[in-house]
Amino acid sequence: MSKNYILMALVAFWVIGVSACSTNNGVQVAETETESNSEVTSDADSDTDSDTDSDSDTEAPATDSESTGKDTGDTETTTEVDTSGCGNGVLEDSEVCDDGNGDSKDGCSPGCDVVEFGFECPYPGEPCVYTIECGDGKVSGGETCDDFNTDDDDGCSSKCEVEEGWVCPVAGEDCVAAECGDGLVRGKEDCDDGNDESEDGCSEKCRLEEGWACDTPGEPCHETTCNDGKKEGHEPCDDGNLEIGDGCTPFCEIEPQCAGGACVSACGDGLILPGDNEECDDGNNRNNDGCSDECKEEVGYYCDNVEDELPEVLEVPITYRDFINDPLDDAEKHPDFQAYLVNGTGNGIAEGLVEATLGDDGNPVYSGICDEDTDSESDSDSESDSDSSTEEPQDLCPFGRQITSAETFNQWYNDVDGVNITWVTRLALEQGVGGTYVFEDDTFFPWDDDGWVKAGKEDTYNDHNFGFTSELRYWFQYAGDEALYFTGDDDVWVFINRQLVVDIGGVHGSEDASVVLDETMAKKLGLEVGQIYEIVLFHAERRTTMSHYNLTLSGFTALKSVCETRCGDGIVAGDETCDDGVNDGSYGSCKPDCTRGARCGDGIRQEEKEACDDGVNLTVYSPTNKPGCAPGCVPGSYCGDGELNSLFGEICDDGENAGGYGKCASNCKLDIRCGDKIVQAEHGEECDDGNKISGDGCTQDCKEEPIIVE
């Protein structure tokens, strides 16, 4: 086949292609050209099957002359292809950007004539750069807040959007709860029960009230029950038992820890003792009150450790346990009560019934010292029967057996169902001389009309309920040479620093004992001046006729933290809503009382400072052709403002948006135009292939052009 024949075929193809382009849209043109090209190629291939390889090799792309149908003979030329237009990645004279595509919302508009808001396009052919950064403390673009971080759940999300229940009035500052009573716990709120009333558990300022718990935001609060085993509300602790000395009293108060010698206060017990590693202790485990739940001073608070004054009355936790002393009907008497009396007036002191140190459980340990001696269980109901005992006194146990067994003794100071009834209360001691506290009662019957008598299991004697034990624990600061006094009947044991210092055990009448904590005794007990130690008193009233209970304790004063904010220090804390360190009340600043002054977000337009203020100011974009109020009390973006806001779906915005060929419509979308893949012949379009790049058969101006192959 000759070269001229091939050229004539190519010319015929070009004419067909031009004709198709004039009657079809851009997409169809592209498809028609492809099909025609493949047909010509197929024919050419079939015609050259019989040609030699050299003939095949002589085929060349059509030259510019050939594409116009002009015969140039055998001369071959190369013409530069015009590929100019938006989307080719080359910045041309009529373009302000070209990122290599005709897409919107990526920084460069589809017409390459506008850099979209919030973008920069520094390098042609490369993606534009989004310049709005969440977390920079500036509200811009689609942001509705920016608190200088990208954390969630602090009012301003990781995407810089205001979260539900918050307001973020000042860019770069912390967000705050939108409203107390909205049923959402936000910011510094402890609770929110859906209303702004007090005395229902959650106050009008959304602070948790004493004795209440508010578990579910938006739901009513409920009163707490101390000692139910559930730590709720303001309870520092709740272990659900009636034990004292285990770290949490039955009154839900944290106790100092004294197992290893000198006591160390626990965080939340309201005590700062020598050697403590606490910055503060305000007597609770709450945050946002100055002293944290780890007893660390919180930012914006100043905590003074104040020494308490000795109270007029010292109330000490005490545990009473009632036993059946004189059974009724089929009730079973405890074997250690109303027993072991050798003579009618009492035996006398029996020392050594308990070990010299407390057990691991903090209770006295039965020694068993009298178990091998004569067993004088004169356990009759009448005193005359007891007097008939003929047992001989022994060296170690002059009055014979005093306790049945270790098992029965362990029931004295432990709760045993069906054996004893437990009651925990407070014993009031009156202030005495020299910082001491005294309790004196020669008719000590705390269980009268209660306990087993009330249950109908026990009879009274002289209208009193006998047969009970008591356990008292307290702490004192060792100053040196303290003298402590005790009186009781029957058994009384006193331990200091877990060591026995008073031993007046046994069944006996009223007996006195004392201990002077001089240097010798202090050395024996391991006491150091200024340190705090535990003192524990165990007592048992085991026989009828009398009940005496007298004791003297040494009071002590401990440090307790009082934390307050300081308005004007530049730190917002506590109930402060604003503190800029100046607090002069000027626009956008804080008042002298650390509340906010006139500002953007107060719902009142300050004409000299604000263009708008709707109290919320979150309308960063409005599709209504009218601006809303955006953060900063400035008009927000809107369709018609003349800025291309592709973030909000705009394709164009010329400020008028009147529509028409090649113009921007009222919805900020492009109207009919070259590049919409529809041939608008009435506007001079000869073709429209959906782009604005020349060199592909349809120019950037929608004019037909030959496909030039180099």
C-alpha positions in Angstrom: 0.0 0.0 0.0 1.4 3.4 -0.9 2.0 6.2 1.7 -0.5 8.5 -0.2 -3.2 5.9 0.2 -2.7 5.8 3.9 -2.8 9.6 4.2 -6.0 9.7 2.3 -7.6 7.3 4.7 -6.5 9.4 7.7 -8.0 12.5 6.1 -11.3 10.7 5.6 -11.2 9.6 9.2 -10.6 13.2 10.3 -13.5 14.5 8.3 -15.8 11.9 9.8 -14.6 12.8 13.3 -15.2 16.5 12.8 -18.7 15.9 11.6 -19.5 13.7 14.6 -18.0 16.4 17.0 -20.3 19.0 15.6 -23.4 17.0 16.3 -22.6 15.3 19.6 -21.6 16.3 23.0 -18.0 15.9 24.3 -18.4 12.4 25.7 -20.0 11.1 22.6 -17.3 12.8 20.5 -14.6 11.1 22.4 -16.3 7.7 22.0 -16.9 8.2 18.3 -13.4 9.2 17.6 -12.1 6.2 19.4 -14.4 3.9 17.5 -13.4 5.4 14.1 -9.8 5.3 14.9 -10.0 1.7 15.7 -11.8 0.9 12.5 -9.2 2.7 10.4 -6.4 1.0 12.2 -8.1 -2.3 11.7 -8.4 -1.7 8.0 -4.9 -0.5 7.7 -3.7 -3.5 9.5 -5.6 -5.9 7.2 -4.3 -4.0 4.1 -0.7 -4.3 5.3 -0.9 -8.0 6.1 0.5 -8.7 2.7 3.0 -5.9 2.8 6.6 -6.3 3.8 7.9 -5.4 7.3 9.6 -2.4 5.8 6.2 -1.1 4.5 4.8 -1.5 7.9 7.6 0.3 9.5 7.1 3.3 7.2 3.7 4.2 8.7 3.9 7.4 10.8 1.5 9.5 12.8 -0.5 12.0 10.7 1.2 15.4 10.4 -0.5 18.7 10.7 -0.7 19.0 7.0 -2.2 15.6 6.7 -4.8 16.3 9.4 -6.0 19.3 7.3 -6.4 17.2 4.2 -3.7 19.1 2.2 -1.3 16.9 0.3 2.3 17.7 1.2 3.8 15.0 -0.7 6.2 12.7 1.0 7.5 15.4 3.4 7.0 14.5 7.1 6.6 17.4 9.7 6.0 17.5 13.5 3.6 20.1 15.0 3.5 21.0 18.7 0.2 19.9 20.3 -1.9 22.7 22.1 -2.7 21.2 25.5 -3.4 24.4 27.4 -6.3 24.8 29.7 -7.5 24.4 33.4 -6.5 21.1 34.9 -3.3 20.5 33.0 -1.1 21.3 36.0 0.5 24.3 34.3 -0.2 27.8 35.6 -1.2 29.9 32.6 -1.8 33.6 32.3 -5.6 33.4 32.8 -5.3 31.1 35.9 -4.6 31.8 39.5 -4.1 28.1 40.3 -3.9 24.7 38.6 -3.7 21.6 40.7 -3.9 19.2 37.7 -7.6 18.5 37.8 -10.9 20.2 37.3 -12.4 19.2 40.6 -13.9 21.5 43.3 -13.5 21.4 47.1 -9.8 20.7 46.8 -8.4 24.2 46.9 -8.5 25.2 43.2 -11.8 26.0 41.6 -12.9 24.0 38.5 -12.2 27.0 36.4 -8.7 27.5 37.9 -9.7 31.1 38.5 -10.2 31.1 42.3 -8.2 29.7 45.2 -10.9 28.3 47.5 -11.3 29.7 51.0 -8.9 28.2 53.6 -6.5 26.9 50.9 -3.2 27.9 49.4 -2.0 26.5 46.1 1.7 27.4 45.9 2.9 24.7 43.4 1.1 24.1 40.0 0.4 20.5 39.4 0.4 19.6 43.0 -2.5 19.4 45.5 -3.4 22.6 47.3 -2.7 23.0 51.0 -5.5 23.4 53.6 -4.3 26.2 55.9 -6.9 26.0 58.6 -5.6 24.0 61.6 -7.7 22.7 64.4 -6.0 23.3 67.7 -4.2 26.6 66.9 -6.6 28.6 69.1 -8.1 30.4 66.1 -11.7 29.8 64.9 -11.7 29.8 61.1 -13.1 27.9 58.1 -15.7 25.4 59.2 -14.6 25.5 62.8 -17.1 26.5 65.5 -14.5 26.5 68.3 -10.8 26.1 68.9 -9.5 25.6 72.5 -5.8 25.1 71.6 -6.0 21.3 71.6 -7.5 18.5 69.6 -9.0 16.5 72.5 -12.5 15.3 72.6 -15.0 15.6 75.5 -13.7 19.0 76.7 -16.3 21.0 74.8 -14.4 21.5 71.6 -14.0 18.2 69.6 -10.9 17.0 67.8 -12.5 18.5 64.7 -13.0 21.8 66.4 -16.8 21.5 66.6 -18.7 22.6 69.7 -19.9 19.4 71.5 -23.3 19.0 73.0 -24.0 20.7 76.3 -21.0 23.1 76.0 -20.4 26.7 74.9 -17.0 28.0 73.8 -17.3 31.7 74.1 -13.7 32.7 73.6 -11.3 31.2 71.1 -8.2 29.7 72.6 -9.8 29.3 76.1 -11.6 26.4 77.8 -15.2 25.7 77.0 -17.8 25.7 79.8 -21.1 24.0 80.5 -23.8 25.6 78.5 -26.5 25.6 81.2 -27.1 24.0 84.6 -30.3 22.2 84.4 -30.0 20.8 80.9 -29.5 17.3 82.1 -25.9 17.1 80.9 -22.9 17.1 83.2 -20.3 19.3 81.6 -17.3 21.4 82.6 -17.1 21.9 86.4 -20.5 20.5 87.1 -20.8 17.7 89.7 -24.3 16.8 88.6 -27.2 17.9 86.5 -30.6 16.4 87.4 -32.5 18.4 84.7 -33.5 21.4 86.9 -31.9 24.4 88.6 -33.4 23.8 92.0 -31.5 23.1 95.3 -32.1 20.7 98.1 -32.9 17.8 95.8 -29.3 16.5 95.6 -28.0 18.8 92.9 -27.9 22.5 93.7 -28.9 25.4 91.5 -25.2 25.6 90.4 -25.1 21.9 89.6 -23.0 21.1 92.7 -23.6 17.8 94.5 -25.2 18.3 97.9 -24.2 16.5 101.0 -25.8 13.2 101.6 -26.9 12.7 98.0 -25.8 10.8 94.9 -26.7 11.7 91.4 -25.9 8.6 89.2 -27.6 9.4 85.9 -27.5 12.9 84.3 -31.0 14.2 83.8 -32.5 11.8 86.4 -33.5 12.6 90.0 -30.8 12.2 92.6 -31.1 9.9 95.6 -30.0 10.0 99.2 -27.0 8.0 100.1 -26.9 5.3 102.8 -23.7 5.1 104.8 -22.4 1.6 105.4 -24.3 -0.1 102.6 -21.1 -1.0 100.9 -21.5 1.4 98.1 -19.3 4.5 98.1 -21.6 7.3 96.7 -21.9 11.0 96.7 -19.5 12.7 99.1 -18.8 9.6 101.1 -15.0 9.3 101.6 -15.4 5.5 102.0 -18.0 2.8 102.6 -16.9 -0.7 103.3 -20.3 -2.0 104.4 -19.3 -3.3 107.8 -19.5 -2.2 111.4 -15.8 -2.5 112.1 -13.7 0.4 113.5 -10.0 0.4 112.9 -10.1 -1.2 109.4 -9.6 2.1 107.5 -13.2 3.1 107.2 -15.5 3.7 110.1 -19.2 2.7 110.1 -19.8 6.4 109.7 -18.0 6.4 106.3 -15.0 8.3 107.6 -11.5 7.4 106.6 -9.3 6.4 109.5 -5.5 6.9 109.9 -3.4 3.8 109.2 -1.6 2.8 112.4 -0.6 -0.9 111.8 3.1 -0.1 111.4 3.8 2.1 114.4 3.2 5.8 114.2 0.0 6.6 112.4 0.0 7.9 108.8 -3.1 9.7 107.7 -5.0 8.4 104.7 -5.9 10.9 101.9 -9.4 12.2 102.7 -9.4 11.7 106.5 -9.0 15.5 107.0 -5.7 15.0 108.9 -2.2 16.0 108.0 0.1 14.2 110.4 3.9 14.3 110.9 5.5 12.4 108.1 2.5 12.4 105.8 3.2 12.8 102.1 0.2 15.0 101.5 0.1 18.5 100.1 -3.3 19.0 101.5 -6.2 17.1 103.0 -9.7 18.7 103.2 -11.5 15.7 104.5 -12.9 14.3 101.3 -11.9 12.6 98.0 -13.5 15.1 95.6 -11.8 17.0 92.8 -12.4 20.6 91.8 -12.5 21.9 95.4 -8.9 22.8 95.8 -7.5 19.5 97.1 -7.7 16.6 94.7 -8.7 13.0 95.4 -4.9 12.3 95.6 -4.4 15.1 98.2 -2.6 17.3 95.7 -3.2 21.1 95.6 -5.2 21.9 92.4 -4.3 24.7 90.0 -5.8 28.0 90.9 -6.3 27.1 94.5 -4.3 28.0 97.6 -4.6 25.6 100.5 -3.6 26.7 104.0 -3.1 23.9 106.5 -4.8 25.1 109.6 -4.5 23.6 113.1 -7.8 22.8 114.6 -8.7 23.9 118.0 -9.5 21.3 120.6 -13.3 20.8 120.7 -15.4 21.1 123.8 -16.7 17.6 123.3 -14.7 14.8 121.7 -16.8 12.2 120.0 -15.0 8.9 119.6 -16.3 5.9 117.6 -17.3 3.0 119.9 -18.6 -0.5 119.2 -21.0 -2.2 121.6 -21.9 -5.9 121.3 -24.7 -7.4 123.4 -24.7 -11.0 124.6 -27.3 -13.1 126.3 -26.5 -12.8 130.0 -29.8 -14.0 131.5 -31.7 -16.1 128.9 -35.4 -16.3 128.5 -37.3 -19.3 127.4 -35.2 -21.4 125.0 -32.5 -18.7 124.4 -28.9 -19.8 125.0 -26.7 -18.0 127.4 -23.2 -17.2 126.4 -20.8 -19.3 128.5 -18.4 -16.4 129.4 -21.2 -14.2 130.8 -22.8 -14.5 134.2 -20.1 -17.0 135.0 -16.7 -17.6 136.8 -17.5 -15.7 140.0 -15.7 -17.2 143.0 -17.1 -14.9 145.7 -20.2 -12.8 145.8 -18.6 -9.4 145.6 -16.2 -10.2 142.7 -13.0 -12.0 142.2 -10.4 -9.3 141.6 -8.0 -8.6 138.8 -6.9 -11.5 136.7 -3.9 -10.4 134.7 -2.5 -12.2 131.7 -5.7 -13.4 130.1 -4.7 -11.8 126.8 -1.4 -11.6 125.0 0.8 -8.5 125.3 0.3 -7.4 121.7 -2.8 -7.2 119.5 -3.4 -9.9 116.9 -3.3 -9.4 113.2 -7.0 -8.5 113.2 -6.4 -5.7 115.7 -8.1 -7.5 118.5 -6.8 -9.0 121.8 -5.5 -12.5 121.6 -6.7 -15.0 124.3 -3.6 -16.4 126.1 -5.2 -19.5 127.6 -3.2 -19.0 130.7 -6.0 -20.3 133.0 -7.1 -23.2 130.8 -4.9 -25.8 132.8 -5.8 -24.4 136.2 -8.7 -25.4 138.4 -12.0 -25.0 136.6 -14.3 -23.1 139.0 -17.3 -22.7 136.7 -19.7 -21.5 139.4 -22.3 -20.7 136.8 -25.5 -20.9 138.8 -28.1 -18.3 138.5 -27.8 -17.3 142.2 -25.0 -15.6 143.9 -25.2 -18.0 146.9 -24.4 -20.9 144.5 -21.3 -19.1 143.3 -20.2 -18.5 146.9 -20.2 -22.2 147.6 -17.2 -22.7 145.4 -14.3 -24.4 147.3 -11.6 -24.0 144.6 -8.1 -23.1 145.8 -6.4 -19.9 144.4 -3.6 -20.6 142.0 -0.4 -18.6 141.3 -1.2 -17.7 137.7 -5.0 -17.6 138.0 -5.9 -16.9 141.6 -9.6 -17.0 140.7 -9.5 -20.0 138.5 -10.8 -20.1 134.9 -12.2 -16.8 133.7 -13.0 -17.6 130.1 -14.4 -20.8 128.5 -12.1 -21.0 125.4 -10.3 -19.1 122.7 -13.4 -19.6 120.5 -15.8 -18.1 122.9 -13.4 -15.2 123.6 -13.1 -14.4 119.9 -16.8 -13.7 119.9 -16.4 -10.8 122.3 -15.0 -8.4 119.7 -16.2 -9.9 116.4 -19.7 -9.9 115.0 -21.3 -13.4 115.2 -24.8 -13.9 114.0 -27.1 -15.3 116.7 -24.4 -14.8 119.4 -24.2 -11.1 119.7 -25.9 -7.9 118.4 -23.7 -5.0 117.3 -24.2 -1.3 117.6 -21.7 1.3 116.6 -22.1 4.9 117.9 -20.0 7.7 119.3 -19.0 8.2 122.9 -18.9 11.9 124.0 -16.0 12.9 126.2 -16.0 16.2 127.9 -12.9 18.4 127.8 -10.9 18.2 131.0 -7.7 19.8 132.2 -4.5 20.1 130.1 -6.0 19.0 126.8 -7.5 15.7 128.2 -11.0 14.3 127.7 -12.9 12.5 130.3 -15.9 10.1 130.3 -17.3 9.0 133.7 -20.4 6.8 134.2 -21.0 4.6 137.2 -24.3 3.4 135.7 -23.0 2.4 132.3 -25.9 0.6 130.5 -25.9 1.5 126.8 -28.1 -1.5 125.9 -31.0 -0.8 128.2 -34.3 -1.5 126.4 -32.4 -2.7 123.4 -30.4 -5.7 122.1 -31.4 -9.2 123.2 -33.8 -7.7 125.8 -35.7 -6.0 123.1 -35.6 -9.1 121.1 -37.3 -11.1 123.9 -34.3 -13.4 124.4 -32.9 -11.9 127.6 -34.2 -10.8 131.0 -33.1 -7.7 132.8 -31.6 -7.4 136.3 -32.7 -4.4 138.3 -34.2 -3.1 135.0 -30.8 -3.1 133.3 -29.4 -5.0 130.4 -26.2 -6.6 131.5 -23.8 -8.7 129.5 -22.0 -6.7 126.8 -18.6 -5.6 125.5 -17.3 -2.4 124.1 -14.4 -1.5 121.8 -13.1 2.1 121.5 -10.3 3.3 119.2 -8.8 6.7 119.0 -5.5 8.5 118.2 -3.4 10.8 120.3 -0.2 12.8 119.7 2.5 11.8 122.0 3.9 14.8 123.8 5.7 13.1 126.7 4.6 12.2 130.3 0.9 11.9 129.5 -1.1 10.2 132.3 -4.2 8.2 131.2 -6.8 6.8 133.6 -9.3 4.0 133.3 -11.9 2.4 135.4 -14.1 -0.5 134.7 -15.9 -3.7 135.7 -15.4 -6.2 134.5 -12.5 -6.7 132.1 -10.6 -3.7 130.8 -7.6 -3.9 128.5 -5.8 -0.8 127.0 -3.3 -1.0 124.1 -1.1 1.8 122.8 0.8 1.3 119.6 -0.7 -2.3 119.6 1.0 -3.1 123.0 -0.8 -3.8 126.3 -0.4 -1.0 128.8 -3.4 -1.6 131.1 -4.5 -5.1 132.2 -7.4 -5.3 134.6 -9.0 -8.4 133.2 -11.3 -10.9 134.9 -14.7 -10.8 136.6 -14.4 -8.2 139.3 -15.9 -5.1 140.7 -14.9 -1.5 139.8 -11.1 -1.3 139.4 -8.9 1.6 138.6 -5.7 1.6 136.5 -3.5 4.2 134.9 -0.5 4.6 132.7 2.1 7.3 132.6 3.8 7.7 129.2 7.2 8.7 130.6 10.5 8.2 128.9 10.8 4.7 130.0 7.4 3.7 128.9 7.8 5.5 125.7 11.0 3.6 124.9 9.2 0.3 125.7 6.3 1.2 123.4 8.4 2.8 120.6 6.8 6.2 120.9 8.4 9.4 119.5 7.4 12.9 120.6 5.2 14.6 118.1 4.0 11.4 116.4 0.4 10.1 116.4 -0.4 6.7 117.8 -3.5 4.6 118.2 -5.0 3.8 121.6 -7.5 1.0 121.8 -9.7 0.1 124.8 -11.5 -3.2 125.2 -14.0 -3.7 127.9 -16.5 -6.4 129.0 -19.4 -6.2 131.4 -20.0 -9.9 132.3 -21.9 -10.0 135.7 -24.9 -8.3 137.1 -25.1 -5.8 140.0 -22.9 -2.9 138.8 -21.4 -1.3 135.7 -18.7 1.3 135.8 -16.9 2.8 132.8 -14.5 5.8 133.2 -11.6 6.8 131.0 -9.4 9.8 130.3 -7.9 10.3 126.8 -5.4 12.9 125.6 -6.7 15.0 122.8 -4.6 16.2 119.9 -4.8 18.8 117.2 -4.0 18.0 113.6 -3.6 20.1 110.5 -6.5 20.3 108.1 -6.5 22.0 104.7 -8.7 25.0 103.9 -8.5 25.7 100.1 -9.7 28.8 98.4 -9.4 30.5 95.1 -7.9 34.0 94.6 -9.8 36.2 92.2 -7.3 38.2 90.2 -4.5 35.6 89.9 -5.2 35.0 86.3 -6.4 31.4 86.8 -10.1 30.4 86.5 -10.9 28.0 89.4 -13.7 27.1 91.7 -16.9 29.1 91.1 -15.0 31.7 89.0 -16.2 32.1 85.5 -13.5 34.5 84.4 -10.1 35.7 85.7 -7.7 37.4 83.3 -5.5 38.9 86.1 -6.7 42.4 85.4 -10.4 42.1 85.9 -11.3 45.7 85.0 -14.6 44.9 83.5 -13.7 46.2 80.0 -15.1 44.6 76.9 -14.1 41.0 76.5 -12.5 40.9 80.0 -13.4 39.9 83.5 -15.1 41.9 86.2 -13.5 42.4 89.6 -15.7 39.6 91.1 -14.3 37.1 88.5 -17.4 37.0 86.4 -17.5 37.9 82.7 -18.0 41.4 81.5 -19.6 42.5 78.3 -18.4 40.1 75.6 -19.1 38.3 72.4 -21.6 35.6 73.2 -23.6 37.4 75.8 -26.5 37.9 73.3 -26.2 41.7 73.4 -24.6 43.4 70.4 -21.9 45.8 71.5 -22.1 48.1 68.5 -18.6 49.4 68.6 -17.1 46.0 69.0 -19.5 43.5 67.3 -21.2 43.1 64.0 -23.7 40.7 65.5 -24.3 38.6 68.6 -27.0 36.0 68.8 -25.7 34.5 72.0 -24.6 31.3 70.3 -22.6 32.6 67.3 -22.1 29.3 65.6 -23.3 30.1 62.1 -20.1 29.9 60.2 -21.9 29.4 56.9 -25.4 30.3 55.7 -27.0 29.0 52.5 -29.8 31.6 52.6 -27.9 34.4 50.8 -27.8 36.2 54.1 -25.1 36.0 56.7 -25.6 34.5 60.2 -23.4 35.3 63.2 -20.2 33.3 63.4 -17.7 32.9 66.3 -16.1 36.2 67.1 -19.4 38.0 66.6 -18.6 38.6 62.9 -20.9 37.7 59.9 -20.4 34.2 58.8 -19.8 33.1 55.2 -22.7 32.7 52.9 -23.6 32.1 49.3 -23.3 35.5 47.7 -20.4 36.9 49.7 -18.1 36.8 46.7 -15.8 34.2 48.3 -15.6 30.6 47.1 -16.3 28.5 50.2 -15.9 25.0 48.8 -16.0 23.6 52.3 -19.7 24.3 52.3 -20.4 23.0 48.8 -20.0 26.1 46.7 -18.7 25.7 43.2 -18.6 29.4 42.5 -19.5 32.7 44.0 -19.1 36.0 42.1 -21.1 38.0 44.6 -24.1 38.5 42.4 -24.8 34.9 41.3 -27.4 36.1 38.7 -26.9 33.0 36.5 -26.5 32.8 32.7 -24.0 31.3 30.4 -20.7 30.9 32.0 -22.0 32.6 35.2 -22.7 31.5 38.8 -26.2 30.6 39.7 -28.1 31.7 42.9 -27.2 28.5 44.6 -23.5 29.0 44.1 -23.4 26.3 41.5 -22.2 26.9 37.9 -24.9 27.6 35.3 -24.7 26.3 31.7 -21.2 26.7 30.4 -18.4 25.4 28.3 -17.3 22.3 30.2 -20.6 21.0 31.3 -20.6 18.2 28.7 -23.6 19.7 26.9 -23.0 21.5 23.6 -24.6 25.0 23.9 -24.7 25.9 20.2 -26.6 29.1 20.8 -23.6 30.3 22.8 -21.1 29.3 20.0 -20.0 26.0 21.3 -19.0 23.5 18.7 -18.3 20.7 21.1 -18.1 20.1 24.9 -16.1 17.2 26.2 -16.5 18.1 29.9 -13.1 19.7 30.4 -11.2 22.9 29.6 -8.1 21.4 28.1 -7.2 21.8 24.5 -5.5 19.1 22.4 -8.1 16.4 22.8 -10.4 17.3 19.9 -12.4 20.0 21.7 -10.6 23.2 22.8 -10.8 24.8 26.2 -13.3 27.3 24.5 -15.4 24.4 23.3 -14.3 24.8 19.7 -13.6 21.8 17.4 -10.0 21.0 16.7 -8.2 18.1 15.0 -6.5 15.5 17.0 -2.9 16.0 16.2 -0.7 13.0 16.7 3.1 13.6 16.8 
